[in-house]
Amino acid sequence: MGNYANEVSKHRRLTILRFLNDSNEGVPNASILEVVCNDFGIPSTRDQIVGDLGWLAEQGFVSTAQNGEFVVATLTERGEHVATGKVKSDGVQRPRRGL
């Protein structure tokens, strides 16, 4: 993966974790996360979201489940720590302070 694509993935993963951390609306699916990332200016396809959810699940930051055609994600405690900057992960953009 090229440097630019790698950086975009890191930002996409942080956006996913932060949205899951801030979401009180239930458990979002990959299609909703695609819209969220694109709305935040992070170009994303559903396949990229599903791929990043798989990567985040491998790291223990989210748990995922297949619900029909949808992949749904739930934030783990470890993922919350990454989303809030308490824990650093090389594959996730570190959040800036105050955001």
C-alpha positions as CSV (number, residue, x, y, z in Angstrom):
1,M,0.0,0.0,0.0
2,G,1.4,3.4,-1.0
3,N,2.2,6.0,1.6
4,Y,-0.9,8.2,0.8
5,A,-3.2,5.2,0.8
6,N,-1.7,4.0,4.1
7,E,-2.3,7.5,5.7
8,V,-5.9,7.6,4.5
9,S,-6.4,4.1,6.0
10,K,-5.1,5.4,9.4
11,H,-7.4,8.4,9.3
12,R,-10.4,6.1,8.2
13,R,-9.7,3.8,11.1
14,L,-9.6,6.7,13.6
15,T,-12.8,8.1,12.2
16,I,-14.5,4.7,12.5
17,L,-13.3,4.3,16.1
18,R,-14.3,7.8,17.1
19,F,-17.7,7.5,15.5
20,L,-18.3,4.2,17.4
21,N,-17.1,5.8,20.6
22,D,-19.4,8.8,20.2
23,S,-22.4,6.9,18.9
24,N,-25.4,6.4,21.1
25,E,-27.5,5.3,18.2
26,G,-26.9,1.6,18.4
27,V,-24.4,-0.5,16.4
28,P,-23.6,1.0,13.0
29,N,-23.0,-1.1,9.9
30,A,-20.4,-0.7,7.2
31,S,-22.7,1.2,4.9
32,I,-23.3,3.8,7.6
33,L,-19.6,4.0,8.4
34,E,-18.9,4.6,4.7
35,V,-21.2,7.6,4.7
36,V,-19.6,8.9,7.9
37,C,-16.1,8.7,6.6
38,N,-17.0,10.3,3.3
39,D,-18.8,13.1,5.1
40,F,-15.6,13.7,7.1
41,G,-13.6,14.1,3.9
42,I,-12.0,10.6,4.0
43,P,-12.7,9.0,0.6
44,S,-14.0,5.5,1.4
45,T,-15.7,2.7,-0.4
46,R,-17.8,0.0,1.4
47,D,-15.0,-2.5,0.6
48,Q,-12.4,-0.3,2.3
49,I,-14.6,0.1,5.3
50,V,-15.1,-3.7,5.6
51,G,-11.4,-4.2,5.2
52,D,-10.6,-1.7,7.9
53,L,-13.2,-3.2,10.2
54,G,-11.5,-6.6,9.7
55,W,-8.1,-5.0,10.5
56,L,-9.6,-3.2,13.6
57,A,-11.2,-6.5,14.7
58,E,-7.8,-8.4,14.3
59,Q,-6.3,-5.7,16.7
60,G,-9.1,-6.2,19.2
61,F,-10.4,-2.6,18.7
62,V,-13.9,-3.7,17.5
63,S,-15.9,-6.8,17.3
64,T,-17.8,-7.4,14.0
65,A,-20.8,-9.6,13.1
66,Q,-22.4,-10.4,9.8
67,N,-26.1,-9.6,9.8
68,G,-27.4,-10.6,6.4
69,E,-25.7,-8.4,3.9
70,F,-24.5,-6.0,6.6
71,V,-21.3,-6.1,8.6
72,V,-22.0,-4.5,12.0
73,A,-19.3,-3.2,14.4
74,T,-19.1,-2.7,18.1
75,L,-16.3,-0.8,19.8
76,T,-14.3,-2.7,22.5
77,E,-12.7,-1.1,25.5
78,R,-9.3,-1.3,23.8
79,G,-10.8,0.4,20.8
80,E,-12.2,3.2,23.0
81,H,-8.7,3.7,24.4
82,V,-7.3,4.1,20.9
83,A,-10.2,6.4,19.8
84,T,-9.5,8.7,22.8
85,G,-5.7,8.7,22.5
86,K,-5.0,6.8,25.7
87,V,-3.4,4.0,23.7
88,K,-1.4,4.4,20.5
89,S,-1.6,2.1,17.5
90,D,0.7,2.3,14.5
91,G,-2.2,1.5,12.2
92,V,-4.5,4.2,13.5
93,Q,-4.0,8.0,13.2
94,R,-3.4,9.4,16.7
95,P,-6.2,11.9,17.6
96,R,-5.2,15.5,18.1
97,R,-5.7,16.9,21.6
98,G,-8.9,18.8,22.2
99,L,-10.8,17.0,19.4
